[in-house]
């Protein structure tokens, strides 16, 4: 069975395809990447650019399940209302489009659920934060460094650094992985 995991935002949409055969222990990462919607302009053309890419991914992989990281209603640091509106617009519009082409339910998982499922599956006691999940995804599925850059100034001058998009891909992997774990635990696989 194939699962498409998505971490959707208006700046970067991470995506991952995971397969499993019988249970969560048979999970393996098949494909992953990210989409950069157009940055400028009205929301409609920006959404359109993301939707075109998401459709290509869906048609290529034909997943059995589609899982999206749920919108966090409160963001530490006090995100602006406009940011939350933009995130919600992208999240729900892309979810709807995927539903309309697949006719399959779209599952939404809260970030806290994603972290808790991964923590329990790994037998860890302490809560996982976003950085912990990134490290655990890399341990389980490989380094996953998609892109790097070398700053030419500042404190990291000359160091090879990972691009932030790697985190979006990791989040998408975590979405798919936690869904498989949760379904297995609930005997729904």
N, C-alpha and C positions, 0 to 999 in steps of 0.2 A: 504494500500500500504506500502511496505517496502523500506527503503533507507539504503544503506550501505555507511557510511562516513568513509573516510580513511585519516590519517595523516601519510604520508609515508616518512621514512628516512632510511638511511643505518644502523642505530643503533637501532631504535625502530619504529615499525609501529603500531600506535594506530588505533583501529577500533571501530565502533559503528553501531548498527542496531536500527533504529527508525521506528515506525509505525505511520500512521495517517489514519483517515477514510475519513473526508470530507474537512478539512482545517487545517491550521497551529495550530489552537487552540486545535485540537484533537491529537497533537503529543505526543507520549510517547516513552520512552527509553525501548527497549526490551532486548538488550544484548550488551556487550562491553568488550574490553580487549586490549591486546597488544601482538605483536610478536617481539621477539628479534632475528634478523638474526644473523647467525654466525659472529663473530667479526673479525676473522683472515682469511687470505688467499686471493685468487683472487676473483674478483667481481662475476664471474659466480657461484661458489658454494655458495657464500653468498646470491646471488639473489635466487638461487634454494631453499635454506632453507626457505626464506620468502615466495616465491611463493607457496610452498607446503602447508604452513599454511593458506595463503590467499584463496587458492582453497577450503580447508576444510570449512572455514567460508562461502564462497559463496555457496557451496553445501548444507550446513546445513540450511542456511536462505533463499536462493533463492530470493535475493532482486529484486524489480522492477526497482530501480534506483541505480546507482553507482556514487558516488561523491568523488573526490579526491582534497585535498588542493593543489593548484597550486604551482609550484616552485617559490620562491622569487628570482628574478634575482640579486638583490642587498641586501646584508645582513649587517645590522649595525655591525660595528666592523671589517668589511673587511674579510669575509671568503675567504679562499684559493680557487684557481681555482679547485684544486683536490676535495675539499669538494663539490663544486657546481656540478662538473661533476658526482661525485658519487651519489648525491641527484637526479640529473636529470636522471641518468641511472636507479636507483631504481624506481623513480616515473613513468617514461614512460614505462619501461618494465612491471611493475606490472599492469599499466593501460592497456597495450596491451594484456597481458594474460587474464585479466578480460573481455576485449572485445571479445577475441577469444573464451572464453567458454560461454559467455552470449549472444553474438551478439547484445548487447544493447549499445547505446552511453555511453561513459564515460564522465561525466561532471567534469570540473575543475573550482574551485573557488579560486580567489586570496584571500590572508589573509585579505586585506582591505575590500573586498566585504563581507566576512564572518562577520567581526566585524561590518560593517555598517548595515547589515541586522538584526543582533541581537540587535544592539543599537536602531534602528528604531522600531523594534517589541516590545521592552520593554518600548518605549517612553522616552528614555534617550536623553539628549541634548549633552553631551560631548562625544568626540571620546573615543572608548574603546581601551585599549592596551591589550597585551596578558594576563597579569595578571587579568585585569578586566573581560575578557571573561571567564577565569577560574573560577572566583568568581560567575559570572552570571550562568554558566553551573551548578555549584554546588547548587546554590539557586533553580534553576528550576528543576533539575533532582535528587537532593539528594547529599549527601556528596561525594559519588563515590571514597572514599579512597580505592584503591585496595591493596596497599602494603605500609607498613611502616617499619622503621628501627630505632634503637636506637644507635646513635654514642657513642663510648666509649672514645672519646677524642674531644678536640676542644671546641668552644664556645657553641655548642649544646649538649655537653656530657650529657647523661641521658634523653634527651628529645625524645619523640616519633615524628619522622619526616616522612613526606610523601616521597615516592620515586619519582624521576623525571618522571618515566613512567606514573604516574597519569596525568601529563600535556599532554602527547601524547594522552591518552584516551580522556581527556577533549577536545583537539583540534579536534579529530575525531567526537565527539558528536557535537561540534560547526559546523563542516563541514556539517553534515547531517541536523542539525536543521536549519541552514541558508539556505540550499537548499530548504527545505520545505517552509520556510517563503517566499523565493524569488518566488518559483513556485506559491504559494497561491496568492501573490501580483500581479503576472502576469496572474492570472486566468488559470494556466496550471495544476492545480490539478484535 
